[in-house]
């Protein structure tokens, strides 16, 4: 992109940054004068247009990232400040959370790839030697149940709805733990994802090895999409904070931490409904003795709806 484009626009970007900082540090939009509120809306729309141009014409990813962050922050302040009560919650989950997920997708993808790599290694190790399953925290009782084709998961039928509530609490707890420890870049992410990845990889090796995988996948199909997606998003959110301390870019570490931390917290909050729905499916639907095709239908439906939600087009700047 030509330098004169940046020179012409950077004053507006700097002014938008000043106004958003003022709104953040004081009392929201009430801290601005009437003319400043109108100026904030006007510069926000211009910067959103500049972002669209930069995405198409610029090869400078730092510029695109800077404008993207600036537009998201301004958008959140404008529309969140205009909202109240239930409407503010709706706006966050319907508009802001999907936009932040798309912006930070590479961190969630990194958490997924780490989990996948550990799981594959655990699968291979257990396939070669059953004893590795003990290292992967697969209990002797569970291992014996797999070998005997015992449906240990069906006890959830007798425990619902208490079992479903416990599952929801456990899922949210896992997400919080993954988020918290992932702040230690890479090491923390690997450390928190490793137990689940090792156990899942080892268990799948045993299930396939002893011809017992079909029934278990019948149980897992329904809730796996939402549950694992939320865990990877939470892990990616923590990883984003940790990496901001190591590689803050052109900003100071404090500025990078504040900026990325705000996005990470929103990502974590956005995961909570996913975990709740996954817990309800796991507690009430997954244990039912339904044919596999019905469980697959639930899995496909949740995957399609989740993709449509997270990847839906962003609201056009300046329009409701």
Protein Blocks (a to p, Z undefined) as FASTA:
>chain_A
ZZklmmmmmmmmmmmmmmmmmmmmmnojklpcfklmmmmmmmmmmmmmmmmmmmmmpcbl
klmmmmmmmmmmmmmmmmmmmpgcjllmmmmmmmmmmmmmmmmmmmmmmmmmmmmmmmmm
mmmmmmmomklmmmnopafklmmmmmnopafklmmmmmpmklmmmmmmmmmmmmmmmmmm
mmpghklmmmmmmmmmmmmmmmmmmmmmnopmmmmmmmmmmmmmmmmmmmmmmmmmmmmm
mmmmmmnojadfklmmmmmmmmmmmmmmmmmmmmmmmmmmmmmmmmpccdfklmmmmmmm
mmmmmmmmmmgccddehiZZ
